[in-house]
Structures are given as structure tokens and as C-alpha cells.
């Protein structure tokens, strides 16, 4: 058998083997474009990019979808404060996000659906859930029954309530059968964005937008769903529960890549806390590749605290990797070990250690695969 017919090293993700017999269908939760890009956003997208580059080098044919949530009440309110139409406001911030991603070496996805382009799909999702008894309609709003998603989460009642409140769900909505039910389709009033539906003028619910965009792109299931660890509940939980209830196909995602939270002094980096480290500011003094190195110099699921000294260390580590790549050493075993480590839950620190020690082609492969040039 020829060497080119040998199978690649097996892919392991989230601690479990994930065999691929066709294209690797990947969905990454994208941004709601109402503000500038911070390091917490960047961490997720850099890690997804590292996974995708690894799969592509291993000939595992990744197909990536990264959505844009351009219909969202938070976005609408921010646009109102700025005195701008919500769609124009979103387009401006999307442009800035795209610029930051290019500077960080994050490649554009094959599919980049925008929520406003999938309104009809959300309406069909809501109708499917109604037909299956998984949702109900009250005064133009279609609610998804969330008890199953909550039970599957394993969270306490207090944790569920706190998470739902953090992401804007109204626990005191008297129209709901249960506080944990969430809108698939919201009735619109006043200046809210609105589209026609069988239940009147309205707009999609947040979780339903992602559900609809995944189903539109891949059908009833996908291989890898990525996003920040803070989205595990409620967003990912309700997204999967809605898809499985509507299609009858489970699991919705074969594997989940929930990237660890970036913190400042132990507190999650978020606009609500005002502790943002902006990518645009970091790029004024550091190479995009060094920011990538800082982000990737750990396991992807680990939460971590950002400190400016980490970027200086990453600059030095990047220089050392480039110097190692310039050596003439050519060790096929080391090159294979670099790829084995990357395919083993995207173990960038392990692959980097091998590349630095061996140098030569092993280091050049790592630099190429991870976009560190």
C-alpha cells in the first residue's frame, strides 16, 4: 500500500474519538455586531481556526459556518442609542470584526449566514415545534418548552435562573407556561424589527436563529459545534433541544468545542463588566501571530486570566518557533508527532514543544498549520 493511502492519525475532540467519513461539518457561534471585538471573542475564533487548519492539513475536509447575529434586541437597543438603523449599525461593526480577524490570521468561513436572511427558516422551525407539541403560541409569540433542556443541563434551579437572566431571558413573563420556556418567535411592537409570520409581525428568538442557520446549512445534524464556554447554557442547550425536537434527529452535534473563558482578575471579560481588552488595541503593539500564540498556548477548554506580560512571552515564543523552523533538521517522526498532537484535541502546547525541540520541517509544519508565519 502506498504511503499516500495510509489513514491520517485519528481525530480526538473533547476527550473522545471523532471519526470522520465525510466532510467535517463545523458551526461556530459568531458575533452580535454591536460593539468592538475583544480578546474573549478572539479566543474562540482563533481556536476554531486552529482546529480547521489542522483538519484541512490532515485532509479531513472541514466545512465551516460562522453566523452573524444581526437581529438581536441588544443590537437594536445599541443602534437606537447611537441614532442609527440597526442594520447599518451592524454592518459597520461587522466590518471592524472582519478586519480584526484578518489581522489575527483567522480565515473566512465557507458559510457566513446572517440572521436576517433566515427569517423564513425560523418561522418554519417555530411551526415544526408547534406541530410536535414542543412549543405553544401566546399573543403572537411562540415559546419553546425548555424543561427538557434544563433537565439535561444538570444545573441547579438557581444556576439555571442566573444563566437565563444573564442572557436576557424574562423569567417573569406571565405569558409563559414555565419560566424556563424561551421564545422561538417574538411578537414585535413599536420600533422593533419585524417580519410577517402566521402569528403576526415579529422577529426571531436568539437561540432559534442559530438553530435555523445550522439546519439550513447542514440539515438535521452536524459534526462539531463550537463557541464560548459561557454559551453552554442556555444558548447551546436550547439550540440543540429545539433542533432535536423539530427534526427527531439526535444528537444535534456529534461533538462540542466550548472554548475556555478569558478573564481579567478572575472575572469574565464582557461588555457588561467593562473589563474589555480590545483586539484593535493589542494589534497596535503586537503582531497578530503573537496574539494567536498567546491564545493557543494552553488547552482550548481552559479558562485563563489575561495579563499584558503574556503577550511579551508569546512574542519570544513565536521568535523561538521561527528560529527552530529555520534549522535544516528533517525528522519525519517529529513531523508526524506534531500532527498527532494537533489531532489529539488540538494540543498546541504539546505540538509546540515537539517542534521547538526537533526544529526543521516539524517546526515549519506547525508554523504553517497554525498560521503563525
C-alpha positions as YAML, in Angstrom:
chain: A
units: angstrom
residues:
- id: 1
  name: UNK
  ca: [0.00, 0.00, 0.00]
- id: 2
  name: UNK
  ca: [1.36, 3.43, -0.93]
- id: 3
  name: UNK
  ca: [2.18, 5.93, 1.77]
- id: 4
  name: UNK
  ca: [-0.43, 8.35, 0.40]
- id: 5
  name: UNK
  ca: [-3.15, 5.77, 1.10]
- id: 6
  name: UNK
  ca: [-2.33, 5.43, 4.77]
- id: 7
  name: UNK
  ca: [-5.07, 6.87, 7.01]
- id: 8
  name: UNK
  ca: [-4.26, 10.02, 8.99]
- id: 9
  name: UNK
  ca: [-3.95, 9.98, 12.76]
- id: 10
  name: UNK
  ca: [-7.41, 9.74, 14.35]
- id: 11
  name: UNK
  ca: [-9.14, 12.93, 15.44]
- id: 12
  name: UNK
  ca: [-9.93, 13.29, 19.13]
- id: 13
  name: UNK
  ca: [-12.09, 16.20, 20.28]
- id: 14
  name: UNK
  ca: [-13.45, 16.95, 23.76]
- id: 15
  name: UNK
  ca: [-11.65, 13.85, 25.01]
- id: 16
  name: UNK
  ca: [-13.38, 11.38, 22.68]
- id: 17
  name: UNK
  ca: [-12.57, 9.93, 19.24]
- id: 18
  name: UNK
  ca: [-14.47, 11.65, 16.44]
- id: 19
  name: UNK
  ca: [-14.15, 9.55, 13.27]
- id: 20
  name: UNK
  ca: [-14.83, 11.37, 10.01]
- id: 21
  name: UNK
  ca: [-16.22, 9.55, 6.99]
- id: 22
  name: UNK
  ca: [-17.17, 12.69, 5.08]
- id: 23
  name: UNK
  ca: [-16.56, 16.44, 5.29]
- id: 24
  name: UNK
  ca: [-16.20, 17.78, 8.83]
- id: 25
  name: UNK
  ca: [-19.29, 19.98, 9.27]
- id: 26
  name: UNK
  ca: [-18.44, 22.75, 11.77]
- id: 27
  name: UNK
  ca: [-20.61, 25.54, 13.12]
- id: 28
  name: UNK
  ca: [-19.14, 28.34, 15.23]
- id: 29
  name: UNK
  ca: [-21.34, 30.79, 17.11]
- id: 30
  name: UNK
  ca: [-20.39, 34.16, 15.66]
- id: 31
  name: UNK
  ca: [-20.72, 37.69, 16.96]
- id: 32
  name: UNK
  ca: [-23.62, 40.01, 17.55]
- id: 33
  name: UNK
  ca: [-22.12, 43.04, 15.75]
- id: 34
  name: UNK
  ca: [-22.96, 45.84, 18.13]
- id: 35
  name: UNK
  ca: [-19.54, 46.63, 19.59]
- id: 36
  name: UNK
  ca: [-15.81, 46.22, 19.05]
- id: 37
  name: UNK
  ca: [-14.02, 42.85, 19.17]
- id: 38
  name: UNK
  ca: [-12.41, 41.92, 22.48]
- id: 39
  name: UNK
  ca: [-9.93, 39.20, 23.43]
- id: 40
  name: UNK
  ca: [-12.71, 36.91, 24.66]
- id: 41
  name: UNK
  ca: [-14.29, 36.91, 21.20]
- id: 42
  name: UNK
  ca: [-10.91, 36.43, 19.53]
- id: 43
  name: UNK
  ca: [-10.00, 33.44, 21.66]
- id: 44
  name: UNK
  ca: [-12.95, 31.41, 20.41]
- id: 45
  name: UNK
  ca: [-12.39, 32.23, 16.74]
- id: 46
  name: UNK
  ca: [-8.62, 31.66, 16.86]
- id: 47
  name: UNK
  ca: [-9.17, 28.24, 18.42]
- id: 48
  name: UNK
  ca: [-11.77, 27.30, 15.83]
- id: 49
  name: UNK
  ca: [-9.37, 28.45, 13.12]
- id: 50
  name: UNK
  ca: [-6.60, 26.28, 14.61]
- id: 51
  name: UNK
  ca: [-8.91, 23.26, 14.58]
- id: 52
  name: UNK
  ca: [-9.97, 23.93, 10.99]
- id: 53
  name: UNK
  ca: [-6.40, 24.38, 9.77]
- id: 54
  name: UNK
  ca: [-5.44, 21.11, 11.47]
- id: 55
  name: UNK
  ca: [-8.30, 19.22, 9.86]
- id: 56
  name: UNK
  ca: [-7.52, 20.71, 6.45]
- id: 57
  name: UNK
  ca: [-3.84, 19.69, 6.70]
- id: 58
  name: UNK
  ca: [-4.96, 16.16, 7.66]
- id: 59
  name: UNK
  ca: [-7.25, 16.10, 4.59]
- id: 60
  name: UNK
  ca: [-10.39, 15.85, 6.73]
- id: 61
  name: UNK
  ca: [-12.26, 18.39, 4.58]
- id: 62
  name: UNK
  ca: [-13.65, 20.93, 7.06]
- id: 63
  name: UNK
  ca: [-16.67, 22.98, 6.05]
- id: 64
  name: UNK
  ca: [-17.11, 25.94, 8.38]
- id: 65
  name: UNK
  ca: [-20.18, 28.02, 9.11]
- id: 66
  name: UNK
  ca: [-19.84, 31.09, 11.35]
- id: 67
  name: UNK
  ca: [-23.02, 33.08, 11.77]
- id: 68
  name: UNK
  ca: [-23.67, 36.77, 12.24]
- id: 69
  name: UNK
  ca: [-26.44, 37.58, 14.72]
- id: 70
  name: UNK
  ca: [-27.62, 40.79, 13.09]
- id: 71
  name: UNK
  ca: [-31.15, 40.55, 14.54]
- id: 72
  name: UNK
  ca: [-30.98, 40.84, 18.30]
- id: 73
  name: UNK
  ca: [-32.62, 43.06, 20.91]
- id: 74
  name: UNK
  ca: [-29.22, 44.05, 22.35]
- id: 75
  name: UNK
  ca: [-28.09, 45.17, 18.89]
- id: 76
  name: UNK
  ca: [-31.34, 47.04, 18.29]
- id: 77
  name: UNK
  ca: [-31.02, 48.93, 21.58]
- id: 78
  name: UNK
  ca: [-27.36, 49.81, 20.91]
- id: 79
  name: UNK
  ca: [-28.32, 51.12, 17.46]
- id: 80
  name: UNK
  ca: [-31.10, 53.23, 18.99]
- id: 81
  name: UNK
  ca: [-28.65, 54.81, 21.43]
- id: 82
  name: UNK
  ca: [-26.33, 55.57, 18.52]
- id: 83
  name: UNK
  ca: [-29.18, 57.02, 16.47]
- id: 84
  name: UNK
  ca: [-28.55, 54.57, 13.65]
- id: 85
  name: UNK
  ca: [-30.71, 51.99, 11.84]
- id: 86
  name: UNK
  ca: [-29.92, 48.59, 13.34]
- id: 87
  name: UNK
  ca: [-28.84, 47.05, 10.01]
- id: 88
  name: UNK
  ca: [-26.41, 49.86, 9.17]
- id: 89
  name: UNK
  ca: [-25.08, 49.79, 12.72]
- id: 90
  name: UNK
  ca: [-24.48, 46.04, 12.45]
- id: 91
  name: UNK
  ca: [-22.72, 46.38, 9.09]
- id: 92
  name: UNK
  ca: [-20.21, 48.89, 10.49]
- id: 93
  name: UNK
  ca: [-19.27, 46.69, 13.43]
- id: 94
  name: UNK
  ca: [-19.13, 43.63, 11.21]
- id: 95
  name: UNK
  ca: [-16.55, 45.42, 9.06]
- id: 96
  name: UNK
  ca: [-14.40, 46.11, 12.13]
- id: 97
  name: UNK
  ca: [-14.73, 42.49, 13.28]
- id: 98
  name: UNK
  ca: [-13.65, 41.19, 9.87]
- id: 99
  name: UNK
  ca: [-10.60, 43.46, 9.96]
- id: 100
  name: UNK
  ca: [-9.55, 42.18, 13.40]
- id: 101
  name: UNK
  ca: [-9.98, 38.57, 12.29]
- id: 102
  name: UNK
  ca: [-7.81, 39.13, 9.21]
- id: 103
  name: UNK
  ca: [-5.09, 40.64, 11.38]
- id: 104
  name: UNK
  ca: [-5.22, 37.57, 13.63]
- id: 105
  name: UNK
  ca: [-4.97, 35.22, 10.66]
- id: 106
  name: UNK
  ca: [-8.47, 33.80, 11.13]
- id: 107
  name: UNK
  ca: [-9.69, 32.63, 7.73]
- id: 108
  name: UNK
  ca: [-13.16, 33.41, 6.44]
- id: 109
  name: UNK
  ca: [-15.62, 30.53, 6.80]
- id: 110
  name: UNK
  ca: [-17.18, 28.78, 3.83]
- id: 111
  name: UNK
  ca: [-20.61, 29.93, 5.02]
- id: 112
  name: UNK
  ca: [-21.41, 33.15, 6.89]
- id: 113
  name: UNK
  ca: [-25.19, 33.28, 7.31]
- id: 114
  name: UNK
  ca: [-26.78, 36.42, 8.66]
- id: 115
  name: UNK
  ca: [-29.82, 36.05, 10.88]
- id: 116
  name: UNK
  ca: [-31.95, 38.45, 8.84]
- id: 117
  name: UNK
  ca: [-31.51, 36.16, 5.81]
- id: 118
  name: UNK
  ca: [-33.07, 33.20, 7.64]
- id: 119
  name: UNK
  ca: [-36.31, 34.64, 8.99]
- id: 120
  name: UNK
  ca: [-38.38, 32.20, 6.94]
- id: 121
  name: UNK
  ca: [-36.40, 29.29, 8.39]
- id: 122
  name: UNK
  ca: [-37.12, 30.45, 11.94]
- id: 123
  name: UNK
  ca: [-40.83, 30.64, 11.07]
- id: 124
  name: UNK
  ca: [-40.69, 27.07, 9.73]
- id: 125
  name: UNK
  ca: [-38.80, 25.95, 12.86]
- id: 126
  name: UNK
  ca: [-41.46, 27.52, 15.08]
- id: 127
  name: UNK
  ca: [-44.22, 25.80, 13.12]
- id: 128
  name: UNK
  ca: [-42.44, 22.43, 13.33]
- id: 129
  name: UNK
  ca: [-42.10, 22.79, 17.09]
- id: 130
  name: UNK
  ca: [-45.78, 23.72, 17.38]
- id: 131
  name: UNK
  ca: [-46.74, 20.70, 15.27]
- id: 132
  name: UNK
  ca: [-44.71, 18.40, 17.53]
- id: 133
  name: UNK
  ca: [-46.13, 19.85, 20.74]
- id: 134
  name: UNK
  ca: [-42.72, 21.22, 21.77]
- id: 135
  name: UNK
  ca: [-43.92, 24.83, 21.59]
- id: 136
  name: UNK
  ca: [-47.05, 26.93, 22.10]
- id: 137
  name: UNK
  ca: [-48.22, 30.36, 20.92]
- id: 138
  name: UNK
  ca: [-49.47, 33.24, 23.06]
- id: 139
  name: UNK
  ca: [-50.39, 36.64, 21.61]
- id: 140
  name: UNK
  ca: [-48.09, 36.30, 18.60]
- id: 141
  name: UNK
  ca: [-45.10, 34.85, 20.46]
- id: 142
  name: UNK
  ca: [-44.15, 31.18, 20.03]
- id: 143
  name: UNK
  ca: [-42.50, 29.72, 23.14]
- id: 144
  name: UNK
  ca: [-40.32, 26.59, 23.20]
- id: 145
  name: UNK
  ca: [-40.89, 24.32, 26.18]
- id: 146
  name: UNK
  ca: [-37.50, 24.37, 27.89]
- id: 147
  name: UNK
  ca: [-37.90, 21.78, 30.63]
- id: 148
  name: UNK
  ca: [-36.00, 19.09, 28.74]
- id: 149
  name: UNK
  ca: [-33.04, 21.37, 28.02]
- id: 150
  name: UNK
  ca: [-32.89, 22.39, 31.68]
- id: 151
  name: UNK
  ca: [-33.05, 18.79, 32.92]
- id: 152
  name: UNK
  ca: [-30.27, 17.73, 30.54]
- id: 153
  name: UNK
  ca: [-28.03, 20.58, 31.71]
- id: 154
  name: UNK
  ca: [-27.61, 19.16, 35.20]
- id: 155
  name: UNK
  ca: [-27.65, 22.69, 36.64]
- id: 156
  name: UNK
  ca: [-29.39, 23.67, 39.85]
- id: 157
  name: UNK
  ca: [-32.52, 25.81, 39.76]
- id: 158
  name: UNK
  ca: [-30.52, 28.82, 40.95]
- id: 159
  name: UNK
  ca: [-27.84, 28.28, 38.27]
- id: 160
  name: UNK
  ca: [-30.48, 27.97, 35.57]
- id: 161
  name: UNK
  ca: [-32.23, 31.15, 36.67]
- id: 162
  name: UNK
  ca: [-28.95, 33.09, 36.85]
- id: 163
  name: UNK
  ca: [-27.84, 31.93, 33.39]
- id: 164
  name: UNK
  ca: [-31.19, 32.71, 31.77]
- id: 165
  name: UNK
  ca: [-31.26, 36.16, 33.35]
- id: 166
  name: UNK
  ca: [-27.65, 36.88, 32.30]
- id: 167
  name: UNK
  ca: [-28.58, 36.31, 28.66]
- id: 168
  name: UNK
  ca: [-31.72, 38.41, 28.74]
- id: 169
  name: UNK
  ca: [-34.48, 35.83, 29.17]
- id: 170
  name: UNK
  ca: [-37.51, 37.21, 31.02]
- id: 171
  name: UNK
  ca: [-38.20, 34.79, 33.87]
- id: 172
  name: UNK
  ca: [-41.22, 36.82, 34.95]
- id: 173
  name: UNK
  ca: [-43.04, 36.75, 31.60]
- id: 174
  name: UNK
  ca: [-46.57, 35.88, 32.68]
- id: 175
  name: UNK
  ca: [-47.46, 34.51, 29.24]
- id: 176
  name: UNK
  ca: [-45.14, 31.55, 29.69]
- id: 177
  name: UNK
  ca: [-46.24, 28.15, 30.93]
- id: 178
  name: UNK
  ca: [-42.85, 27.88, 32.71]
- id: 179
  name: UNK
  ca: [-40.14, 30.44, 33.50]
- id: 180
  name: UNK
  ca: [-37.61, 28.30, 31.58]
- id: 181
  name: UNK
  ca: [-39.53, 28.46, 28.29]
- id: 182
  name: UNK
  ca: [-37.91, 30.68, 25.65]
- id: 183
  name: UNK
  ca: [-39.25, 32.46, 22.57]
- id: 184
  name: UNK
  ca: [-38.66, 30.93, 19.18]
- id: 185
  name: UNK
  ca: [-40.58, 33.80, 17.59]
- id: 186
  name: UNK
  ca: [-41.25, 37.10, 19.38]
- id: 187
  name: UNK
  ca: [-44.15, 39.41, 18.67]
- id: 188
  name: UNK
  ca: [-42.78, 42.83, 17.65]
- id: 189
  name: UNK
  ca: [-44.10, 46.17, 18.82]
- id: 190
  name: UNK
  ca: [-43.14, 49.78, 18.31]
- id: 191
  name: UNK
  ca: [-39.73, 50.16, 16.74]
- id: 192
  name: UNK
  ca: [-38.71, 46.50, 16.98]
- id: 193
  name: UNK
  ca: [-37.53, 44.86, 13.74]
- id: 194
  name: UNK
  ca: [-40.49, 42.92, 12.36]
- id: 195
  name: UNK
  ca: [-41.34, 40.40, 9.67]
- id: 196
  name: UNK
  ca: [-44.66, 38.73, 8.82]
- id: 197
  name: UNK
  ca: [-45.49, 35.31, 10.23]
- id: 198
  name: UNK
  ca: [-48.58, 33.15, 10.78]
- id: 199
  name: UNK
  ca: [-48.76, 34.64, 14.29]
- id: 200
  name: UNK
  ca: [-48.40, 38.28, 13.27]
- id: 201
  name: UNK
  ca: [-45.48, 40.66, 12.89]
- id: 202
  name: UNK
  ca: [-42.46, 39.52, 14.84]
- id: 203
  name: UNK
  ca: [-38.78, 38.64, 14.96]
- id: 204
  name: UNK
  ca: [-36.75, 35.51, 15.77]
- id: 205
  name: UNK
  ca: [-35.57, 34.47, 19.21]
- id: 206
  name: UNK
  ca: [-31.79, 34.28, 19.70]
- id: 207
  name: UNK
  ca: [-31.46, 30.51, 20.20]
- id: 208
  name: UNK
  ca: [-33.81, 29.84, 17.29]
- id: 209
  name: UNK
  ca: [-31.66, 31.92, 14.93]
- id: 210
  name: UNK
  ca: [-28.66, 29.64, 15.39]
- id: 211
  name: UNK
  ca: [-30.83, 26.51, 15.24]
- id: 212
  name: UNK
  ca: [-32.33, 27.64, 11.94]
- id: 213
  name: UNK
  ca: [-29.00, 28.64, 10.43]
- id: 214
  name: UNK
  ca: [-27.42, 25.27, 11.28]
- id: 215
  name: UNK
  ca: [-30.39, 23.35, 9.87]
- id: 216
  name: UNK
  ca: [-30.38, 25.50, 6.73]
- id: 217
  name: UNK
  ca: [-26.69, 24.86, 6.14]
- id: 218
  name: UNK
  ca: [-26.17, 21.25, 7.18]
- id: 219
  name: UNK
  ca: [-29.57, 19.64, 7.53]
- id: 220
  name: UNK
  ca: [-30.60, 17.88, 10.73]
- id: 221
  name: UNK
  ca: [-27.17, 17.47, 12.37]
- id: 222
  name: UNK
  ca: [-23.51, 18.48, 12.28]
- id: 223
  name: UNK
  ca: [-20.15, 17.13, 13.43]
- id: 224
  name: UNK
  ca: [-18.65, 19.90, 15.59]
- id: 225
  name: UNK
  ca: [-20.37, 22.84, 17.23]
- id: 226
  name: UNK
  ca: [-18.01, 25.49, 18.60]
- id: 227
  name: UNK
  ca: [-18.48, 28.54, 20.77]
- id: 228
  name: UNK
  ca: [-17.50, 30.09, 24.06]
- id: 229
  name: UNK
  ca: [-17.86, 28.01, 27.21]
- id: 230
  name: UNK
  ca: [-20.23, 30.63, 28.61]
- id: 231
  name: UNK
  ca: [-22.73, 29.73, 25.87]
- id: 232
  name: UNK
  ca: [-23.12, 26.10, 27.00]
- id: 233
  name: UNK
  ca: [-26.28, 27.08, 28.88]
- id: 234
  name: UNK
  ca: [-28.64, 28.43, 27.88]
- id: 235
  name: UNK
  ca: [-27.70, 29.03, 24.24]
- id: 236
  name: UNK
  ca: [-26.22, 25.71, 23.15]
- id: 237
  name: UNK
  ca: [-28.62, 23.73, 25.31]
- id: 238
  name: UNK
  ca: [-31.73, 25.35, 23.82]
- id: 239
  name: UNK
  ca: [-30.32, 25.37, 20.31]
- id: 240
  name: UNK
  ca: [-29.74, 21.61, 20.40]
- id: 241
  name: UNK
  ca: [-33.04, 20.87, 22.16]
- id: 242
  name: UNK
  ca: [-35.01, 22.85, 19.57]
- id: 243
  name: UNK
  ca: [-33.28, 21.14, 16.64]
- id: 244
  name: UNK
  ca: [-33.77, 17.66, 18.08]
- id: 245
  name: UNK
  ca: [-37.42, 18.34, 18.93]
- id: 246
  name: UNK
  ca: [-38.14, 19.71, 15.44]
- id: 247
  name: UNK
  ca: [-36.28, 17.06, 13.42]
- id: 248
  name: UNK
  ca: [-36.40, 13.99, 15.65]
- id: 249
  name: UNK
  ca: [-32.66, 13.51, 14.96]
- id: 250
  name: UNK
  ca: [-30.23, 13.22, 17.88]
- id: 251
  name: UNK
  ca: [-27.59, 14.18, 18.68]
- id: 252
  name: UNK
  ca: [-27.78, 17.56, 17.02]
- id: 253
  name: UNK
  ca: [-23.97, 17.87, 17.31]
- id: 254
  name: UNK
  ca: [-21.59, 14.91, 17.49]
- id: 255
  name: UNK
  ca: [-19.07, 16.96, 19.47]
- id: 256
  name: UNK
  ca: [-18.87, 20.36, 21.19]
- id: 257
  name: UNK
  ca: [-15.84, 22.64, 21.29]
- id: 258
  name: UNK
  ca: [-16.60, 25.14, 24.05]
- id: 259
  name: UNK
  ca: [-13.58, 27.39, 24.36]
- id: 260
  name: UNK
  ca: [-12.47, 28.46, 27.83]
- id: 261
  name: UNK
  ca: [-13.43, 31.89, 29.14]
- id: 262
  name: UNK
  ca: [-10.94, 34.76, 29.09]
- id: 263
  name: UNK
  ca: [-10.91, 36.66, 32.38]
- id: 264
  name: UNK
  ca: [-9.42, 39.75, 33.97]
- id: 265
  name: UNK
  ca: [-8.58, 39.22, 37.62]
- id: 266
  name: UNK
  ca: [-10.86, 36.20, 37.77]
- id: 267
  name: UNK
  ca: [-13.86, 37.98, 36.23]
- id: 268
  name: UNK
  ca: [-15.17, 37.08, 32.76]
- id: 269
  name: UNK
  ca: [-14.22, 39.59, 30.09]
- id: 270
  name: UNK
  ca: [-17.53, 41.14, 29.00]
- id: 271
  name: UNK
  ca: [-19.01, 44.46, 27.95]
- id: 272
  name: UNK
  ca: [-21.37, 44.34, 30.91]
- id: 273
  name: UNK
  ca: [-18.44, 44.41, 33.35]
- id: 274
  name: UNK
  ca: [-16.43, 46.98, 31.40]
- id: 275
  name: UNK
  ca: [-13.20, 44.96, 31.62]
- id: 276
  name: UNK
  ca: [-12.59, 44.54, 27.90]
- id: 277
  name: UNK
  ca: [-9.20, 44.12, 26.27]
- id: 278
  name: UNK
  ca: [-9.74, 45.17, 22.66]
- id: 279
  name: UNK
  ca: [-8.06, 43.29, 19.84]
- id: 280
  name: UNK
  ca: [-7.54, 46.55, 17.93]
- id: 281
  name: UNK
  ca: [-5.54, 47.94, 20.88]
- id: 282
  name: UNK
  ca: [-3.37, 44.83, 21.16]
- id: 283
  name: UNK
  ca: [-2.62, 44.93, 17.44]
- id: 284
  name: UNK
  ca: [-1.12, 48.43, 17.80]
- id: 285
  name: UNK
  ca: [1.86, 46.98, 19.70]
- id: 286
  name: UNK
  ca: [1.96, 43.26, 18.86]
- id: 287
  name: UNK
  ca: [1.94, 41.02, 15.82]
- id: 288
  name: UNK
  ca: [-1.28, 39.18, 15.11]
- id: 289
  name: UNK
  ca: [0.70, 35.92, 15.17]
- id: 290
  name: UNK
  ca: [1.92, 36.70, 18.69]
- id: 291
  name: UNK
  ca: [-1.65, 37.26, 19.87]
- id: 292
  name: UNK
  ca: [-2.53, 33.89, 18.30]
- id: 293
  name: UNK
  ca: [0.41, 32.28, 20.12]
- id: 294
  name: UNK
  ca: [-0.73, 33.72, 23.45]
- id: 295
  name: UNK
  ca: [-4.27, 32.44, 22.93]
- id: 296
  name: UNK
  ca: [-3.19, 28.98, 21.77]
- id: 297
  name: UNK
  ca: [-0.51, 28.40, 24.42]
- id: 298
  name: UNK
  ca: [-2.85, 26.30, 26.58]
- id: 299
  name: UNK
  ca: [-5.61, 23.69, 26.16]
- id: 300
  name: UNK
  ca: [-8.66, 25.09, 24.42]
- id: 301
  name: UNK
  ca: [-11.14, 24.33, 27.20]
- id: 302
  name: UNK
  ca: [-9.12, 26.09, 29.93]
- id: 303
  name: UNK
  ca: [-10.33, 29.38, 31.34]
- id: 304
  name: UNK
  ca: [-7.49, 31.86, 31.81]
- id: 305
  name: UNK
  ca: [-6.66, 35.30, 33.12]
- id: 306
  name: UNK
  ca: [-5.13, 37.77, 30.69]
- id: 307
  name: UNK
  ca: [-2.06, 39.74, 31.76]
- id: 308
  name: UNK
  ca: [-0.01, 42.02, 29.45]
- id: 309
  name: UNK
  ca: [3.20, 40.11, 30.25]
- id: 310
  name: UNK
  ca: [1.74, 37.07, 28.47]
- id: 311
  name: UNK
  ca: [1.98, 38.88, 25.14]
- id: 312
  name: UNK
  ca: [5.68, 39.63, 25.64]
- id: 313
  name: UNK
  ca: [6.25, 35.95, 26.44]
- id: 314
  name: UNK
  ca: [4.28, 34.97, 23.34]
- id: 315
  name: UNK
  ca: [6.45, 37.24, 21.17]
- id: 316
  name: UNK
  ca: [9.54, 35.43, 22.44]
- id: 317
  name: UNK
  ca: [7.97, 32.01, 21.97]
- id: 318
  name: UNK
  ca: [6.97, 32.90, 18.41]
- id: 319
  name: UNK
  ca: [10.51, 34.05, 17.61]
- id: 320
  name: UNK
  ca: [11.89, 30.78, 19.02]
- id: 321
  name: UNK
  ca: [9.47, 28.78, 16.86]
- id: 322
  name: UNK
  ca: [10.50, 30.70, 13.73]
- id: 323
  name: UNK
  ca: [14.18, 30.16, 14.58]
- id: 324
  name: UNK
  ca: [13.53, 26.43, 15.02]
- id: 325
  name: UNK
  ca: [11.76, 26.34, 11.65]
- id: 326
  name: UNK
  ca: [14.88, 27.79, 10.05]
- id: 327
  name: UNK
  ca: [17.03, 24.84, 11.08]
- id: 328
  name: UNK
  ca: [17.82, 22.18, 8.48]
- id: 329
  name: UNK
  ca: [16.80, 19.23, 10.64]
- id: 330
  name: UNK
  ca: [14.31, 16.91, 8.96]
- id: 331
  name: UNK
  ca: [12.83, 14.29, 11.28]
- id: 332
  name: UNK
  ca: [9.75, 12.59, 9.77]
- id: 333
  name: UNK
  ca: [8.89, 11.08, 13.14]
- id: 334
  name: UNK
  ca: [8.83, 14.54, 14.76]
- id: 335
  name: UNK
  ca: [6.69, 15.91, 11.95]
- id: 336
  name: UNK
  ca: [4.22, 13.05, 12.40]
- id: 337
  name: UNK
  ca: [4.22, 13.65, 16.16]
- id: 338
  name: UNK
  ca: [3.35, 17.33, 15.65]
- id: 339
  name: UNK
  ca: [0.28, 16.34, 13.65]
- id: 340
  name: UNK
  ca: [-0.62, 13.56, 16.09]
- id: 341
  name: UNK
  ca: [-0.63, 16.10, 18.92]
- id: 342
  name: UNK
  ca: [-2.72, 18.60, 16.95]
- id: 343
  name: UNK
  ca: [-5.26, 15.92, 16.07]
- id: 344
  name: UNK
  ca: [-5.35, 14.89, 19.74]
- id: 345
  name: UNK
  ca: [-7.75, 17.57, 20.99]
- id: 346
  name: UNK
  ca: [-5.79, 20.35, 19.25]
- id: 347
  name: UNK
  ca: [-2.88, 20.02, 21.68]
- id: 348
  name: UNK
  ca: [-0.98, 23.11, 20.58]
- id: 349
  name: UNK
  ca: [1.35, 23.26, 23.64]
- id: 350
  name: UNK
  ca: [2.35, 19.63, 23.08]
- id: 351
  name: UNK
  ca: [2.89, 20.13, 19.35]
- id: 352
  name: UNK
  ca: [4.89, 23.29, 20.00]
- id: 353
  name: UNK
  ca: [7.18, 21.51, 22.45]
- id: 354
  name: UNK
  ca: [7.93, 18.84, 19.82]
- id: 355
  name: UNK
  ca: [8.51, 21.47, 17.12]
- id: 356
  name: UNK
  ca: [10.87, 23.54, 19.27]
- id: 357
  name: UNK
  ca: [12.93, 20.51, 20.23]
- id: 358
  name: UNK
  ca: [13.14, 18.97, 16.76]
- id: 359
  name: UNK
  ca: [13.17, 22.10, 14.63]
- id: 360
  name: UNK
  ca: [13.35, 21.96, 10.87]
- id: 361
  name: UNK
  ca: [10.38, 20.58, 8.97]
- id: 362
  name: UNK
  ca: [8.44, 19.69, 12.13]
- id: 363
  name: UNK
  ca: [8.55, 23.35, 13.18]
- id: 364
  name: UNK
  ca: [7.77, 24.56, 9.67]
- id: 365
  name: UNK
  ca: [4.70, 22.32, 9.55]
- id: 366
  name: UNK
  ca: [3.48, 23.70, 12.87]
- id: 367
  name: UNK
  ca: [4.02, 27.30, 11.76]
- id: 368
  name: UNK
  ca: [2.12, 26.60, 8.54]
- id: 369
  name: UNK
  ca: [-0.76, 24.65, 10.09]
- id: 370
  name: UNK
  ca: [-1.36, 27.16, 12.88]
- id: 371
  name: UNK
  ca: [-0.98, 30.26, 10.70]
- id: 372
  name: UNK
  ca: [1.98, 31.54, 12.72]
- id: 373
  name: UNK
  ca: [4.01, 32.91, 9.80]
...
